Amino acid sequence: MVGWFHHVSSFVAFGIVPLMAYVVTAGMNDVPEQALFFISCGLTFLMLFVLGVCKSWCTSQSWYASGLEIALFGSFTACVSYMVGWLVDSLVHS
């Protein structure tokens, strides 16, 4: 039961931060969507790095190596996911 709680709480805690760029600016029309997207990407990278640092507490890896590992792998998988979504969208709407 404890493992489930840690999984869900870390998913919520680390997953909500990148969305804050959109939540904080909700209703404001003067913020370009592209700027919000890049802010959200930066916050995602930051939170992936923090998650990697937290992972280093349970491993023998240094905090900065673990942080970079998770941030880079997470960023790579996010880019691949974005490209797959873009490809599917272009196939569906062509």
Z-matrix of the N, CA and C atoms (Angstrom, degrees):
N
C 1 1.453
C 2 1.532 1 111.48
N 3 1.327 2 117.55 1 -36.14
C 4 1.459 3 121.30 2 -179.08
C 5 1.528 4 110.37 3 -66.64
N 6 1.341 5 117.47 4 -40.14
C 7 1.458 6 120.95 5 178.83
C 8 1.514 7 112.28 6 -60.47
N 9 1.311 8 116.83 7 -39.80
C 10 1.461 9 121.91 8 178.61
C 11 1.525 10 109.89 9 -63.62
N 12 1.324 11 116.23 10 -44.53
C 13 1.466 12 120.51 11 -179.87
C 14 1.524 13 111.26 12 -62.17
N 15 1.329 14 117.24 13 -43.57
C 16 1.462 15 120.23 14 179.02
C 17 1.517 16 111.27 15 -63.94
N 18 1.313 17 116.58 16 -39.06
C 19 1.463 18 121.11 17 -179.93
C 20 1.530 19 110.31 18 -63.33
N 21 1.315 20 116.77 19 -50.54
C 22 1.461 21 121.12 20 -177.26
C 23 1.526 22 111.05 21 -66.91
N 24 1.331 23 117.19 22 -43.43
C 25 1.465 24 119.54 23 -177.97
C 26 1.536 25 111.38 24 -66.46
N 27 1.329 26 118.28 25 -38.12
C 28 1.463 27 119.14 26 178.07
C 29 1.525 28 110.63 27 -70.20
N 30 1.326 29 117.36 28 -36.16
C 31 1.467 30 120.71 29 177.35
C 32 1.530 31 110.17 30 -61.69
N 33 1.324 32 116.69 31 -44.52
C 34 1.466 33 120.75 32 -179.68
C 35 1.530 34 110.33 33 -69.22
N 36 1.321 35 117.20 34 -48.04
C 37 1.466 36 120.95 35 -175.82
C 38 1.526 37 111.74 36 -63.59
N 39 1.325 38 117.39 37 -45.59
C 40 1.462 39 119.93 38 -177.39
C 41 1.530 40 111.86 39 -82.46
N 42 1.315 41 117.39 40 -24.42
C 43 1.458 42 120.37 41 -177.71
C 44 1.511 43 114.34 42 -84.41
N 45 1.327 44 117.16 43 -21.63
C 46 1.462 45 118.78 44 -177.08
C 47 1.527 46 112.45 45 -82.06
N 48 1.313 47 118.14 46 -25.45
C 49 1.463 48 121.03 47 -176.44
C 50 1.531 49 112.55 48 -60.84
N 51 1.341 50 119.95 49 -47.23
C 52 1.472 51 118.32 50 179.14
C 53 1.536 52 113.47 51 -62.62
N 54 1.311 53 117.54 52 -23.66
C 55 1.459 54 120.57 53 179.28
C 56 1.526 55 112.45 54 -79.59
N 57 1.321 56 116.47 55 -13.72
C 58 1.460 57 120.18 56 -176.44
C 59 1.527 58 112.48 57 -62.54
N 60 1.320 59 118.09 58 -29.06
C 61 1.468 60 119.89 59 177.38
C 62 1.525 61 110.27 60 -59.96
N 63 1.322 62 116.54 61 -36.70
C 64 1.464 63 120.61 62 179.53
C 65 1.518 64 111.52 63 -80.23
N 66 1.326 65 117.18 64 -37.73
C 67 1.465 66 121.16 65 -178.09
C 68 1.524 67 110.81 66 -68.13
N 69 1.320 68 116.75 67 -44.33
C 70 1.468 69 121.07 68 -177.53
C 71 1.522 70 111.21 69 -65.75
N 72 1.314 71 117.82 70 -33.88
C 73 1.472 72 120.98 71 -176.60
C 74 1.531 73 112.99 72 -99.22
N 75 1.317 74 117.77 73 11.87
C 76 1.471 75 120.59 74 -179.97
C 77 1.529 76 109.55 75 -58.70
N 78 1.301 77 115.96 76 130.65
C 79 1.454 78 121.83 77 179.39
C 80 1.513 79 114.06 78 87.47
N 81 1.306 80 117.52 79 -7.51
C 82 1.458 81 120.62 80 177.68
C 83 1.523 82 108.11 81 -93.71
N 84 1.298 83 116.61 82 119.02
C 85 1.468 84 120.94 83 -175.40
C 86 1.522 85 113.15 84 -88.92
N 87 1.336 86 118.01 85 -9.07
C 88 1.467 87 119.63 86 -174.92
C 89 1.528 88 113.63 87 -90.88
N 90 1.336 89 117.84 88 3.52
C 91 1.470 90 120.64 89 178.78
C 92 1.532 91 107.98 90 -101.29
N 93 1.338 92 117.42 91 117.81
C 94 1.471 93 119.65 92 -179.16
C 95 1.529 94 111.53 93 -65.16
N 96 1.323 95 115.29 94 142.74
C 97 1.461 96 120.25 95 -179.89
C 98 1.526 97 111.68 96 -61.43
N 99 1.320 98 117.32 97 -35.31
C 100 1.459 99 120.28 98 -179.83
C 101 1.531 100 110.50 99 -64.62
N 102 1.324 101 117.29 100 -37.98
C 103 1.469 102 120.42 101 177.74
C 104 1.528 103 110.00 102 -65.11
N 105 1.320 104 116.69 103 -42.39
C 106 1.468 105 120.14 104 178.21
C 107 1.524 106 111.01 105 -62.49
N 108 1.321 107 116.54 106 -39.03
C 109 1.459 108 120.86 107 178.96
C 110 1.529 109 110.72 108 -61.43
N 111 1.336 110 116.93 109 -45.97
C 112 1.466 111 120.04 110 -178.71
C 113 1.528 112 111.75 111 -70.24
N 114 1.316 113 117.33 112 -34.89
C 115 1.472 114 120.17 113 174.20
C 116 1.513 115 109.59 114 -63.06
N 117 1.328 116 116.62 115 -44.10
C 118 1.464 117 121.06 116 178.64
C 119 1.530 118 111.10 117 -63.07
N 120 1.329 119 117.65 118 -39.23
C 121 1.473 120 121.01 119 176.74
C 122 1.522 121 111.02 120 -62.99
N 123 1.322 122 117.29 121 -42.64
C 124 1.453 123 121.15 122 178.16
C 125 1.521 124 112.11 123 -64.12
N 126 1.327 125 116.46 124 -41.90
C 127 1.466 126 120.25 125 177.43
C 128 1.526 127 111.01 126 -66.00
N 129 1.318 128 116.62 127 -35.41
C 130 1.462 129 120.22 128 176.82
C 131 1.525 130 110.26 129 -63.56
N 132 1.326 131 117.21 130 -45.97
C 133 1.462 132 120.83 131 178.65
C 134 1.530 133 110.50 132 -60.53
N 135 1.325 134 116.25 133 -43.46
C 136 1.461 135 120.71 134 178.96
C 137 1.525 136 111.45 135 -60.84
N 138 1.311 137 117.07 136 -45.38
C 139 1.467 138 120.10 137 -178.34
C 140 1.526 139 111.28 138 -70.04
N 141 1.322 140 117.83 139 -33.71
C 142 1.463 141 119.52 140 174.60
C 143 1.525 142 110.33 141 -64.72
N 144 1.327 143 117.03 142 -38.45
C 145 1.457 144 120.62 143 177.23
C 146 1.531 145 110.76 144 -64.09
N 147 1.323 146 116.52 145 -44.35
C 148 1.469 147 120.56 146 178.30
C 149 1.526 148 110.40 147 -62.71
N 150 1.317 149 116.96 148 -39.72
C 151 1.463 150 120.41 149 177.32
C 152 1.528 151 110.47 150 -62.58
N 153 1.327 152 116.85 151 -39.43
C 154 1.463 153 120.62 152 176.28
C 155 1.518 154 112.17 153 -64.45
N 156 1.326 155 116.67 154 -38.79
C 157 1.462 156 120.27 155 176.44
C 158 1.527 157 109.70 156 -62.49
N 159 1.320 158 116.96 157 -42.67
C 160 1.474 159 120.59 158 176.87
C 161 1.533 160 110.73 159 -62.19
N 162 1.318 161 116.16 160 -36.99
C 163 1.472 162 119.77 161 178.10
C 164 1.519 163 111.14 162 -63.45
N 165 1.327 164 117.11 163 -32.89
C 166 1.468 165 120.45 164 -178.13
C 167 1.518 166 112.34 165 -65.22
N 168 1.313 167 117.84 166 -20.48
C 169 1.458 168 120.79 167 177.47
C 170 1.527 169 111.34 168 -66.50
N 171 1.335 170 116.44 169 -23.26
C 172 1.468 171 121.18 170 -177.66
C 173 1.520 172 112.77 171 -104.29
N 174 1.326 173 117.23 172 0.28
C 175 1.466 174 120.78 173 -178.47
C 176 1.525 175 109.12 174 -128.73
N 177 1.311 176 115.91 175 176.68
C 178 1.464 177 120.37 176 177.49
C 179 1.523 178 111.98 177 -92.16
N 180 1.317 179 116.97 178 3.36
C 181 1.464 180 122.14 179 -178.36
C 182 1.532 181 109.87 180 -76.34
N 183 1.316 182 117.00 181 147.17
C 184 1.468 183 120.36 182 178.29
C 185 1.529 184 109.62 183 -67.18
N 186 1.315 185 116.60 184 156.21
C 187 1.458 186 120.45 185 -174.94
C 188 1.521 187 111.98 186 -64.53
N 189 1.338 188 117.65 187 -38.92
C 190 1.461 189 119.31 188 -177.96
C 191 1.530 190 111.74 189 -74.22
N 192 1.339 191 117.73 190 -35.11
C 193 1.469 192 119.89 191 177.55
C 194 1.520 193 110.42 192 -68.56
N 195 1.316 194 116.27 193 -42.14
C 196 1.457 195 120.10 194 178.80
C 197 1.528 196 110.96 195 -66.09
N 198 1.336 197 116.16 196 -41.07
C 199 1.465 198 120.27 197 178.02
C 200 1.512 199 112.28 198 -62.49
N 201 1.333 200 116.58 199 -44.83
C 202 1.467 201 120.09 200 178.75
C 203 1.524 202 111.76 201 -67.06
N 204 1.334 203 116.29 202 -38.46
C 205 1.463 204 119.47 203 179.56
C 206 1.526 205 110.96 204 -59.47
N 207 1.315 206 116.81 205 -50.88
C 208 1.467 207 120.20 206 -178.74
C 209 1.525 208 110.60 207 -66.71
N 210 1.331 209 117.76 208 -41.82
C 211 1.461 210 120.68 209 -178.95
C 212 1.530 211 111.61 210 -63.72
N 213 1.338 212 117.00 211 -42.71
C 214 1.467 213 119.43 212 -178.82
C 215 1.527 214 112.38 213 -72.50
N 216 1.343 215 116.91 214 -43.91
C 217 1.463 216 118.49 215 177.55
C 218 1.526 217 111.51 216 -64.75
N 219 1.324 218 116.39 217 -41.02
C 220 1.465 219 120.43 218 178.27
C 221 1.515 220 112.14 219 -64.38
N 222 1.331 221 116.31 220 -40.67
C 223 1.465 222 120.30 221 178.66
C 224 1.524 223 110.97 222 -66.16
N 225 1.335 224 115.93 223 -39.93
C 226 1.465 225 119.80 224 178.14
C 227 1.532 226 110.68 225 -62.26
N 228 1.323 227 117.04 226 -47.08
C 229 1.467 228 119.78 227 -179.51
C 230 1.524 229 111.39 228 -66.06
N 231 1.333 230 117.35 229 -33.08
C 232 1.466 231 119.78 230 176.82
C 233 1.529 232 110.47 231 -66.87
N 234 1.331 233 117.28 232 -40.44
C 235 1.470 234 120.82 233 177.81
C 236 1.523 235 111.49 234 -64.03
N 237 1.327 236 116.42 235 -43.40
C 238 1.466 237 119.99 236 178.44
C 239 1.529 238 109.79 237 -62.70
N 240 1.318 239 117.23 238 -43.87
C 241 1.466 240 120.74 239 178.86
C 242 1.519 241 111.21 240 -61.50
N 243 1.329 242 116.78 241 -42.09
C 244 1.463 243 120.80 242 178.83
C 245 1.526 244 110.41 243 -62.55
N 246 1.328 245 117.02 244 -43.16
C 247 1.467 246 120.69 245 -179.72
C 248 1.528 247 111.76 246 -66.48
N 249 1.324 248 117.49 247 -39.20
C 250 1.464 249 120.31 248 176.87
C 251 1.523 250 109.91 249 -63.00
N 252 1.333 251 116.69 250 -43.83
C 253 1.468 252 120.25 251 177.39
C 254 1.509 253 111.99 252 -61.50
N 255 1.331 254 116.69 253 -41.78
C 256 1.461 255 121.09 254 178.03
C 257 1.524 256 110.61 255 -63.26
N 258 1.348 257 116.86 256 -42.16
C 259 1.461 258 121.35 257 -179.99
C 260 1.530 259 111.10 258 -64.74
N 261 1.313 260 116.76 259 -45.35
C 262 1.463 261 119.98 260 179.36
C 263 1.525 262 110.20 261 -62.80
N 264 1.337 263 117.03 262 -42.57
C 265 1.461 264 120.91 263 178.21
C 266 1.514 265 111.41 264 -60.55
N 267 1.338 266 116.94 265 -43.58
C 268 1.457 267 119.85 266 179.89
C 269 1.532 268 112.16 267 -67.78
N 270 1.322 269 117.90 268 -32.16
C 271 1.458 270 120.39 269 176.97
C 272 1.522 271 111.84 270 -72.69
N 273 1.320 272 116.40 271 -38.03
C 274 1.467 273 120.79 272 -178.95
C 275 1.521 274 111.09 273 -71.51
N 276 1.318 275 117.21 274 -38.46
C 277 1.461 276 120.73 275 -175.51
C 278 1.529 277 113.54 276 -98.81
N 279 1.321 278 118.14 277 18.40
C 280 1.470 279 118.54 278 178.87
C 281 1.507 280 111.68 279 -97.87
